[in-house]
Amino acid sequence: MSYDISLHVEIDTGGPEPVDYCADDIGNYTSNVAGMWTEALGYRLADLKGKTAADCADDLKRAVADMEADPGKYELMEPANGWGDYEGALDYLRRLRNACLAHPKAQIRISH
């Protein structure tokens, strides 16, 4: 199982329906590191689903800073099966943070 995250906005182009636009595609990463994200955020990464990027940016900034400040803590949480690691989990969270800062009005979509 994995997380696939993207940020979307609806654009009124004057047509009968708004156009769904993917503002940023964070990509896919294994859910084997979900415990690291939960530790850093204080809640599950999946809980960001449906929220606006602006609503999540501060939590993501704090979570990234926490992971950067204490790599040893998070490296101990690396999955024994080798699917995912601290560096990959941190990179994924950084990309999500950066996308949220760049597109504050976008809605976070998560499939897993």
N, CA, C and O atoms as CSV, one atom per row, in Angstrom:
chain,resi,resn,atom,element,x,y,z
A,1,MET,N,N,0.843,-1.169,0.000
A,1,MET,CA,C,0.000,0.000,0.000
A,1,MET,C,C,0.900,1.247,0.000
A,1,MET,O,O,2.026,1.223,0.497
A,2,SER,N,N,0.376,2.313,-0.562
A,2,SER,CA,C,1.163,3.539,-0.651
A,2,SER,C,C,0.241,4.750,-0.657
A,2,SER,O,O,-0.980,4.634,-0.758
A,3,TYR,N,N,0.862,5.897,-0.548
A,3,TYR,CA,C,0.159,7.172,-0.630
A,3,TYR,C,C,0.440,7.789,-1.995
A,3,TYR,O,O,1.579,7.784,-2.463
A,4,ASP,N,N,-0.585,8.311,-2.619
A,4,ASP,CA,C,-0.456,9.050,-3.860
A,4,ASP,C,C,-1.143,10.389,-3.619
A,4,ASP,O,O,-2.363,10.439,-3.457
A,5,ILE,N,N,-0.367,11.476,-3.595
A,5,ILE,CA,C,-0.892,12.791,-3.204
A,5,ILE,C,C,-0.743,13.785,-4.341
A,5,ILE,O,O,0.285,13.837,-5.016
A,6,SER,N,N,-1.789,14.572,-4.538
A,6,SER,CA,C,-1.755,15.664,-5.512
A,6,SER,C,C,-2.577,16.829,-4.974
A,6,SER,O,O,-3.428,16.658,-4.101
A,7,LEU,N,N,-2.307,18.007,-5.508
A,7,LEU,CA,C,-3.043,19.217,-5.134
A,7,LEU,C,C,-3.843,19.692,-6.337
A,7,LEU,O,O,-3.316,19.808,-7.444
A,8,HIS,N,N,-5.128,19.966,-6.104
A,8,HIS,CA,C,-6.031,20.326,-7.206
A,8,HIS,C,C,-6.776,21.624,-6.907
A,8,HIS,O,O,-7.057,21.963,-5.757
A,9,VAL,N,N,-7.083,22.330,-7.986
A,9,VAL,CA,C,-7.939,23.520,-7.916
A,9,VAL,C,C,-8.972,23.414,-9.030
A,9,VAL,O,O,-8.726,22.808,-10.073
A,10,GLU,N,N,-10.123,24.011,-8.788
A,10,GLU,CA,C,-11.136,24.108,-9.827
A,10,GLU,C,C,-11.054,25.500,-10.429
A,10,GLU,O,O,-10.987,26.499,-9.713
A,11,ILE,N,N,-11.061,25.550,-11.754
A,11,ILE,CA,C,-10.923,26.824,-12.462
A,11,ILE,C,C,-12.195,27.087,-13.258
A,11,ILE,O,O,-12.654,26.238,-14.022
A,12,ASP,N,N,-12.747,28.264,-13.069
A,12,ASP,CA,C,-13.922,28.678,-13.840
A,12,ASP,C,C,-13.433,29.229,-15.172
A,12,ASP,O,O,-12.853,30.313,-15.237
A,13,THR,N,N,-13.677,28.466,-16.230
A,13,THR,CA,C,-13.251,28.887,-17.567
A,13,THR,C,C,-14.403,29.499,-18.353
A,13,THR,O,O,-14.253,29.821,-19.531
A,14,GLY,N,N,-15.551,29.659,-17.704
A,14,GLY,CA,C,-16.715,30.203,-18.380
A,14,GLY,C,C,-17.608,29.139,-18.968
A,14,GLY,O,O,-18.702,29.445,-19.441
A,15,GLY,N,N,-17.172,27.905,-18.951
A,15,GLY,CA,C,-17.977,26.792,-19.463
A,15,GLY,C,C,-19.028,26.370,-18.455
A,15,GLY,O,O,-19.162,26.978,-17.393
A,16,PRO,N,N,-19.771,25.328,-18.789
A,16,PRO,CA,C,-20.858,24.891,-17.906
A,16,PRO,C,C,-20.374,24.330,-16.559
A,16,PRO,O,O,-21.094,24.394,-15.563
A,17,GLU,N,N,-19.166,23.788,-16.538
A,17,GLU,CA,C,-18.604,23.215,-15.310
A,17,GLU,C,C,-17.183,23.747,-15.120
A,17,GLU,O,O,-16.482,24.005,-16.098
A,18,PRO,N,N,-16.758,23.912,-13.872
A,18,PRO,CA,C,-15.361,24.300,-13.651
A,18,PRO,C,C,-14.423,23.180,-14.118
A,18,PRO,O,O,-14.810,22.012,-14.166
A,19,VAL,N,N,-13.214,23.547,-14.452
A,19,VAL,CA,C,-12.206,22.593,-14.886
A,19,VAL,C,C,-11.359,22.204,-13.674
A,19,VAL,O,O,-10.909,23.066,-12.919
A,20,ASP,N,N,-11.148,20.896,-13.495
A,20,ASP,CA,C,-10.286,20.410,-12.429
A,20,ASP,C,C,-8.842,20.445,-12.933
A,20,ASP,O,O,-8.512,19.832,-13.948
A,21,TYR,N,N,-7.990,21.172,-12.207
A,21,TYR,CA,C,-6.596,21.336,-12.604
A,21,TYR,C,C,-5.687,20.793,-11.512
A,21,TYR,O,O,-5.823,21.155,-10.343
A,22,CYS,N,N,-4.769,19.930,-11.895
A,22,CYS,CA,C,-3.779,19.417,-10.944
A,22,CYS,C,C,-2.651,20.430,-10.843
A,22,CYS,O,O,-1.850,20.571,-11.767
A,23,ALA,N,N,-2.591,21.132,-9.726
A,23,ALA,CA,C,-1.573,22.164,-9.523
A,23,ALA,C,C,-0.208,21.559,-9.216
A,23,ALA,O,O,0.820,22.150,-9.549
A,24,ASP,N,N,-0.187,20.396,-8.590
A,24,ASP,CA,C,1.073,19.739,-8.251
A,24,ASP,C,C,0.806,18.273,-7.954
A,24,ASP,O,O,-0.156,17.931,-7.267
A,25,ASP,N,N,1.659,17.423,-8.473
A,25,ASP,CA,C,1.564,15.986,-8.218
A,25,ASP,C,C,2.771,15.590,-7.379
A,25,ASP,O,O,3.899,15.565,-7.871
A,26,ILE,N,N,2.527,15.284,-6.121
A,26,ILE,CA,C,3.608,14.944,-5.199
A,26,ILE,C,C,4.158,13.563,-5.541
A,26,ILE,O,O,5.339,13.283,-5.332
A,27,GLY,N,N,3.308,12.725,-6.058
A,27,GLY,CA,C,3.716,11.386,-6.436
A,27,GLY,C,C,3.302,10.350,-5.418
A,27,GLY,O,O,2.379,10.551,-4.628
A,28,ASN,N,N,4.003,9.249,-5.459
A,28,ASN,CA,C,3.640,8.066,-4.696
A,28,ASN,C,C,4.784,7.683,-3.771
A,28,ASN,O,O,5.954,7.756,-4.148
A,29,TYR,N,N,4.434,7.272,-2.544
A,29,TYR,CA,C,5.442,6.759,-1.627
A,29,TYR,C,C,4.799,5.727,-0.710
A,29,TYR,O,O,3.613,5.812,-0.392
A,30,THR,N,N,5.581,4.774,-0.300
A,30,THR,CA,C,5.085,3.659,0.491
A,30,THR,C,C,4.485,4.092,1.828
A,30,THR,O,O,4.972,5.018,2.478
A,31,SER,N,N,3.431,3.407,2.214
A,31,SER,CA,C,2.799,3.676,3.508
A,31,SER,C,C,3.550,3.005,4.657
A,31,SER,O,O,3.166,3.155,5.818
A,32,ASN,N,N,4.613,2.269,4.344
A,32,ASN,CA,C,5.406,1.635,5.402
A,32,ASN,C,C,6.074,2.652,6.322
A,32,ASN,O,O,6.508,2.300,7.419
A,33,VAL,N,N,6.159,3.897,5.891
A,33,VAL,CA,C,6.768,4.944,6.719
A,33,VAL,C,C,5.705,5.848,7.355
A,33,VAL,O,O,6.035,6.901,7.900
A,34,ALA,N,N,4.453,5.447,7.289
A,34,ALA,CA,C,3.362,6.271,7.824
A,34,ALA,C,C,3.567,6.606,9.295
A,34,ALA,O,O,3.152,7.673,9.747
A,35,GLY,N,N,4.192,5.722,10.038
A,35,GLY,CA,C,4.452,5.990,11.449
A,35,GLY,C,C,5.353,7.202,11.652
A,35,GLY,O,O,5.172,7.960,12.605
A,36,MET,N,N,6.317,7.385,10.767
A,36,MET,CA,C,7.194,8.563,10.844
A,36,MET,C,C,6.383,9.833,10.630
A,36,MET,O,O,6.523,10.801,11.378
A,37,TRP,N,N,5.539,9.825,9.612
A,37,TRP,CA,C,4.728,11.008,9.328
A,37,TRP,C,C,3.763,11.297,10.466
A,37,TRP,O,O,3.546,12.454,10.826
A,38,THR,N,N,3.184,10.244,11.034
A,38,THR,CA,C,2.260,10.434,12.159
A,38,THR,C,C,2.998,11.029,13.356
A,38,THR,O,O,2.483,11.924,14.026
A,39,GLU,N,N,4.184,10.538,13.618
A,39,GLU,CA,C,4.994,11.069,14.724
A,39,GLU,C,C,5.311,12.547,14.497
A,39,GLU,O,O,5.199,13.358,15.416
A,40,ALA,N,N,5.702,12.888,13.285
A,40,ALA,CA,C,6.102,14.267,12.981
A,40,ALA,C,C,4.915,15.224,12.947
A,40,ALA,O,O,5.007,16.347,13.445
A,41,LEU,N,N,3.809,14.789,12.366
A,41,LEU,CA,C,2.632,15.658,12.239
A,41,LEU,C,C,1.781,15.709,13.508
A,41,LEU,O,O,1.158,16.727,13.809
A,42,GLY,N,N,1.763,14.608,14.241
A,42,GLY,CA,C,0.875,14.506,15.402
A,42,GLY,C,C,-0.479,13.916,15.019
A,42,GLY,O,O,-1.368,13.799,15.863
A,43,TYR,N,N,-0.636,13.550,13.775
A,43,TYR,CA,C,-1.849,12.898,13.261
A,43,TYR,C,C,-1.466,12.212,11.953
A,43,TYR,O,O,-0.363,12.407,11.441
A,44,ARG,N,N,-2.382,11.410,11.419
A,44,ARG,CA,C,-2.087,10.653,10.203
A,44,ARG,C,C,-1.983,11.560,8.970
A,44,ARG,O,O,-2.738,12.523,8.835
A,45,LEU,N,N,-1.065,11.249,8.095
A,45,LEU,CA,C,-0.931,11.986,6.837
A,45,LEU,C,C,-2.239,11.928,6.054
A,45,LEU,O,O,-2.609,12.899,5.395
A,46,ALA,N,N,-2.933,10.813,6.121
A,46,ALA,CA,C,-4.212,10.650,5.418
A,46,ALA,C,C,-5.258,11.659,5.883
A,46,ALA,O,O,-6.211,11.934,5.154
A,47,ASP,N,N,-5.098,12.212,7.076
A,47,ASP,CA,C,-6.046,13.200,7.596
A,47,ASP,C,C,-5.989,14.530,6.852
A,47,ASP,O,O,-6.860,15.378,7.047
A,48,LEU,N,N,-4.977,14.728,6.002
A,48,LEU,CA,C,-4.884,15.949,5.206
A,48,LEU,C,C,-5.831,15.920,4.005
A,48,LEU,O,O,-6.081,16.952,3.381
A,49,LYS,N,N,-6.350,14.751,3.688
A,49,LYS,CA,C,-7.218,14.580,2.520
A,49,LYS,C,C,-8.410,15.534,2.585
A,49,LYS,O,O,-9.132,15.590,3.580
A,50,GLY,N,N,-8.593,16.281,1.498
A,50,GLY,CA,C,-9.728,17.191,1.384
A,50,GLY,C,C,-9.503,18.573,1.968
A,50,GLY,O,O,-10.333,19.464,1.782
A,51,LYS,N,N,-8.405,18.766,2.664
A,51,LYS,CA,C,-8.114,20.079,3.253
A,51,LYS,C,C,-7.435,20.969,2.222
A,51,LYS,O,O,-6.884,20.485,1.234
A,52,THR,N,N,-7.481,22.267,2.462
A,52,THR,CA,C,-6.746,23.166,1.579
A,52,THR,C,C,-5.274,23.162,1.988
A,52,THR,O,O,-4.927,22.904,3.141
A,53,ALA,N,N,-4.439,23.450,1.026
A,53,ALA,CA,C,-3.006,23.480,1.279
A,53,ALA,C,C,-2.663,24.501,2.363
A,53,ALA,O,O,-1.796,24.252,3.201
A,54,ALA,N,N,-3.337,25.644,2.347
A,54,ALA,CA,C,-3.073,26.682,3.351
A,54,ALA,C,C,-3.361,26.177,4.751
A,54,ALA,O,O,-2.664,26.536,5.700
A,55,ASP,N,N,-4.386,25.344,4.887
A,55,ASP,CA,C,-4.741,24.809,6.203
A,55,ASP,C,C,-3.687,23.847,6.742
A,55,ASP,O,O,-3.638,23.605,7.947
A,56,CYS,N,N,-2.853,23.301,5.879
A,56,CYS,CA,C,-1.893,22.274,6.268
A,56,CYS,C,C,-0.443,22.755,6.290
A,56,CYS,O,O,0.424,22.077,6.842
A,57,ALA,N,N,-0.178,23.896,5.706
A,57,ALA,CA,C,1.198,24.348,5.515
A,57,ALA,C,C,1.977,24.473,6.827
A,57,ALA,O,O,3.123,24.030,6.902
A,58,ASP,N,N,1.387,25.058,7.842
A,58,ASP,CA,C,2.115,25.235,9.104
A,58,ASP,C,C,2.454,23.891,9.751
A,58,ASP,O,O,3.562,23.702,10.253
A,59,ASP,N,N,1.502,22.963,9.738
A,59,ASP,CA,C,1.768,21.638,10.302
A,59,ASP,C,C,2.868,20.928,9.523
A,59,ASP,O,O,3.723,20.264,10.110
A,60,LEU,N,N,2.845,21.070,8.206
A,60,LEU,CA,C,3.870,20.432,7.389
A,60,LEU,C,C,5.240,21.066,7.615
A,60,LEU,O,O,6.247,20.359,7.647
A,61,LYS,N,N,5.292,22.380,7.771
A,61,LYS,CA,C,6.572,23.040,8.070
A,61,LYS,C,C,7.132,22.525,9.394
A,61,LYS,O,O,8.321,22.229,9.508
A,62,ARG,N,N,6.257,22.424,10.387
A,62,ARG,CA,C,6.688,21.940,11.706
A,62,ARG,C,C,7.136,20.482,11.627
A,62,ARG,O,O,8.143,20.114,12.232
A,63,ALA,N,N,6.398,19.645,10.887
A,63,ALA,CA,C,6.733,18.226,10.778
A,63,ALA,C,C,8.076,18.020,10.081
A,63,ALA,O,O,8.885,17.200,10.515
A,64,VAL,N,N,8.308,18.754,9.015
A,64,VAL,CA,C,9.588,18.657,8.305
A,64,VAL,C,C,10.724,19.087,9.231
A,64,VAL,O,O,11.757,18.422,9.298
A,65,ALA,N,N,10.537,20.177,9.932
A,65,ALA,CA,C,11.570,20.658,10.861
A,65,ALA,C,C,11.862,19.624,11.935
A,65,ALA,O,O,13.021,19.425,12.300
A,66,ASP,N,N,10.829,18.960,12.447
A,66,ASP,CA,C,11.010,17.938,13.478
A,66,ASP,C,C,11.803,16.752,12.933
A,66,ASP,O,O,12.704,16.238,13.597
A,67,MET,N,N,11.458,16.326,11.718
A,67,MET,CA,C,12.186,15.199,11.127
A,67,MET,C,C,13.642,15.566,10.841
A,67,MET,O,O,14.537,14.739,11.014
A,68,GLU,N,N,13.877,16.790,10.409
A,68,GLU,CA,C,15.249,17.234,10.135
A,68,GLU,C,C,16.065,17.367,11.414
A,68,GLU,O,O,17.268,17.108,11.412
A,69,ALA,N,N,15.424,17.766,12.498
A,69,ALA,CA,C,16.123,18.012,13.761
A,69,ALA,C,C,16.523,16.726,14.486
A,69,ALA,O,O,17.471,16.725,15.271
A,70,ASP,N,N,15.804,15.632,14.226
A,70,ASP,CA,C,16.061,14.405,14.975
A,70,ASP,C,C,16.050,13.182,14.059
A,70,ASP,O,O,15.200,12.304,14.208
A,71,PRO,N,N,16.994,13.121,13.107
A,71,PRO,CA,C,16.979,11.997,12.175
A,71,PRO,C,C,17.109,10.634,12.852
A,71,PRO,O,O,16.519,9.656,12.393
A,72,GLY,N,N,17.871,10.564,13.932
A,72,GLY,CA,C,18.057,9.292,14.632
A,72,GLY,C,C,16.747,8.689,15.111
A,72,GLY,O,O,16.542,7.479,15.017
A,73,LYS,N,N,15.872,9.525,15.618
A,73,LYS,CA,C,14.563,9.066,16.090
A,73,LYS,C,C,13.776,8.428,14.955
A,73,LYS,O,O,13.153,7.380,15.127
A,74,TYR,N,N,13.812,9.068,13.802
A,74,TYR,CA,C,13.027,8.586,12.668
A,74,TYR,C,C,13.698,7.412,11.956
A,74,TYR,O,O,13.012,6.548,11.410
A,75,GLU,N,N,15.018,7.374,11.958
A,75,GLU,CA,C,15.717,6.241,11.353
A,75,GLU,C,C,15.408,4.950,12.097
A,75,GLU,O,O,15.381,3.874,11.498
A,76,LEU,N,N,15.175,5.056,13.404
A,76,LEU,CA,C,14.792,3.873,14.186
A,76,LEU,C,C,13.415,3.343,13.776
A,76,LEU,O,O,13.077,2.197,14.071
A,77,MET,N,N,12.635,4.166,13.105
A,77,MET,CA,C,11.291,3.778,12.680
A,77,MET,C,C,11.265,3.221,11.255
A,77,MET,O,O,10.194,2.897,10.741
A,78,GLU,N,N,12.423,3.107,10.616
A,78,GLU,CA,C,12.455,2.586,9.253
A,78,GLU,C,C,11.912,1.159,9.231
A,78,GLU,O,O,12.216,0.367,10.123
A,79,PRO,N,N,11.115,0.829,8.222
A,79,PRO,CA,C,10.526,-0.510,8.161
A,79,PRO,C,C,11.578,-1.599,7.956
A,79,PRO,O,O,12.507,-1.444,7.164
A,80,ALA,N,N,11.416,-2.680,8.671
A,80,ALA,CA,C,12.367,-3.795,8.602
A,80,ALA,C,C,12.396,-4.441,7.220
A,80,ALA,O,O,13.403,-5.035,6.834
A,81,ASN,N,N,11.302,-4.329,6.476
A,81,ASN,CA,C,11.258,-4.965,5.167
A,81,ASN,C,C,12.007,-4.173,4.089
A,81,ASN,O,O,12.119,-4.632,2.952
A,82,GLY,N,N,12.522,-2.982,4.440
A,82,GLY,CA,C,13.306,-2.182,3.513
A,82,GLY,C,C,12.487,-1.354,2.538
A,82,GLY,O,O,13.057,-0.668,1.690
A,83,TRP,N,N,11.186,-1.401,2.637
A,83,TRP,CA,C,10.317,-0.622,1.743
A,83,TRP,C,C,10.096,0.748,2.363
A,83,TRP,O,O,9.185,0.932,3.170
A,84,GLY,N,N,10.930,1.706,1.985
A,84,GLY,CA,C,10.857,3.050,2.529
A,84,GLY,C,C,11.924,3.268,3.571
A,84,GLY,O,O,12.388,2.330,4.219
A,85,ASP,N,N,12.311,4.543,3.725
A,85,ASP,CA,C,13.308,4.886,4.724
A,85,ASP,C,C,13.124,6.341,5.152
A,85,ASP,O,O,12.280,7.063,4.622
A,86,TYR,N,N,13.927,6.743,6.112
A,86,TYR,CA,C,13.849,8.099,6.651
A,86,TYR,C,C,14.023,9.146,5.561
A,86,TYR,O,O,13.218,10.071,5.456
A,87,GLU,N,N,15.068,9.009,4.749
A,87,GLU,CA,C,15.355,10.011,3.713
A,87,GLU,C,C,14.197,10.133,2.722
A,87,GLU,O,O,13.821,11.244,2.349
A,88,GLY,N,N,13.635,9.017,2.298
A,88,GLY,CA,C,12.515,9.044,1.368
A,88,GLY,C,C,11.263,9.648,1.981
A,88,GLY,O,O,10.547,10.406,1.327
A,89,ALA,N,N,10.999,9.312,3.242
A,89,ALA,CA,C,9.830,9.854,3.941
A,89,ALA,C,C,9.963,11.362,4.117
A,89,ALA,O,O,8.998,12.104,3.933
A,90,LEU,N,N,11.159,11.810,4.472
A,90,LEU,CA,C,11.403,13.237,4.650
A,90,LEU,C,C,11.296,13.978,3.319
A,90,LEU,O,O,10.704,15.055,3.259
A,91,ASP,N,N,11.852,13.421,2.268
A,91,ASP,CA,C,11.776,14.049,0.951
A,91,ASP,C,C,10.313,14.190,0.511
A,91,ASP,O,O,9.921,15.238,-0.004
A,92,TYR,N,N,9.518,13.156,0.708
A,92,TYR,CA,C,8.110,13.197,0.314
A,92,TYR,C,C,7.371,14.287,1.086
A,92,TYR,O,O,6.577,15.032,0.513
A,93,LEU,N,N,7.634,14.376,2.388
A,93,LEU,CA,C,6.992,15.397,3.216
A,93,LEU,C,C,7.454,16.802,2.820
A,93,LEU,O,O,6.654,17.738,2.823
A,94,ARG,N,N,8.724,16.954,2.483
A,94,ARG,CA,C,9.229,18.250,2.005
A,94,ARG,C,C,8.529,18.668,0.714
A,94,ARG,O,O,8.127,19.822,0.565
A,95,ARG,N,N,8.382,17.712,-0.229
A,95,ARG,CA,C,7.721,18.033,-1.494
A,95,ARG,C,C,6.273,18.443,-1.260
A,95,ARG,O,O,5.777,19.360,-1.914
A,96,LEU,N,N,5.590,17.772,-0.331
A,96,LEU,CA,C,4.220,18.145,-0.006
A,96,LEU,C,C,4.171,19.526,0.634
A,96,LEU,O,O,3.317,20.340,0.284
A,97,ARG,N,N,5.072,19.794,1.563
A,97,ARG,CA,C,5.142,21.124,2.188
A,97,ARG,C,C,5.369,22.208,1.143
A,97,ARG,O,O,4.675,23.225,1.140
A,98,ASN,N,N,6.323,22.000,0.271
A,98,ASN,CA,C,6.638,22.990,-0.755
A,98,ASN,C,C,5.458,23.232,-1.689
A,98,ASN,O,O,5.185,24.371,-2.068
A,99,ALA,N,N,4.769,22.178,-2.053
A,99,ALA,CA,C,3.600,22.319,-2.922
A,99,ALA,C,C,2.492,23.092,-2.216
A,99,ALA,O,O,1.820,23.919,-2.833
A,100,CYS,N,N,2.300,22.828,-0.938
A,100,CYS,CA,C,1.262,23.540,-0.176
A,100,CYS,C,C,1.602,25.026,-0.051
A,100,CYS,O,O,0.714,25.876,-0.116
A,101,LEU,N,N,2.866,25.333,0.124
A,101,LEU,CA,C,3.278,26.735,0.202
A,101,LEU,C,C,3.111,27.431,-1.145
A,101,LEU,O,O,2.773,28.614,-1.196
A,102,ALA,N,N,3.346,26.711,-2.224
A,102,ALA,CA,C,3.252,27.285,-3.570
A,102,ALA,C,C,1.805,27.421,-4.053
A,102,ALA,O,O,1.508,28.280,-4.883
A,103,HIS,N,N,0.909,26.581,-3.540
A,103,HIS,CA,C,-0.482,26.547,-4.024
A,103,HIS,C,C,-1.458,26.533,-2.843
A,103,HIS,O,O,-2.165,25.544,-2.645
A,104,PRO,N,N,-1.508,27.599,-2.066
A,104,PRO,CA,C,-2.291,27.588,-0.823
A,104,PRO,C,C,-3.797,27.370,-1.006
A,104,PRO,O,O,-4.459,26.906,-0.079
A,105,LYS,N,N,-4.343,27.690,-2.163
A,105,LYS,CA,C,-5.785,27.513,-2.375
A,105,LYS,C,C,-6.148,26.127,-2.899
A,105,LYS,O,O,-7.329,25.801,-3.027
A,106,ALA,N,N,-5.159,25.325,-3.198
A,106,ALA,CA,C,-5.411,23.990,-3.737
A,106,ALA,C,C,-5.926,23.046,-2.654
A,106,ALA,O,O,-5.670,23.224,-1.463
A,107,GLN,N,N,-6.649,22.055,-3.107
A,107,GLN,CA,C,-7.184,21.015,-2.212
A,107,GLN,C,C,-6.262,19.793,-2.310
A,107,GLN,O,O,-5.826,19.410,-3.395
A,108,ILE,N,N,-5.981,19.202,-1.165
A,108,ILE,CA,C,-5.129,18.022,-1.119
A,108,ILE,C,C,-5.973,16.788,-1.403
A,108,ILE,O,O,-7.014,16.571,-0.783
A,109,ARG,N,N,-5.505,15.984,-2.352
A,109,ARG,CA,C,-6.154,14.722,-2.672
A,109,ARG,C,C,-5.166,13.592,-2.371
A,109,ARG,O,O,-3.999,13.632,-2.759
A,110,ILE,N,N,-5.677,12.598,-1.675
A,110,ILE,CA,C,-4.842,11.463,-1.291
A,110,ILE,C,C,-5.578,10.182,-1.645
A,110,ILE,O,O,-6.745,9.998,-1.299
A,111,SER,N,N,-4.882,9.313,-2.331
A,111,SER,CA,C,-5.408,7.958,-2.521
A,111,SER,C,C,-4.364,7.004,-1.970
A,111,SER,O,O,-3.158,7.215,-2.102
A,112,HIS,N,N,-4.865,5.953,-1.350
A,112,HIS,CA,C,-3.955,4.922,-0.828
A,112,HIS,C,C,-4.686,3.629,-0.716
A,112,HIS,O,O,-4.107,2.627,-0.297
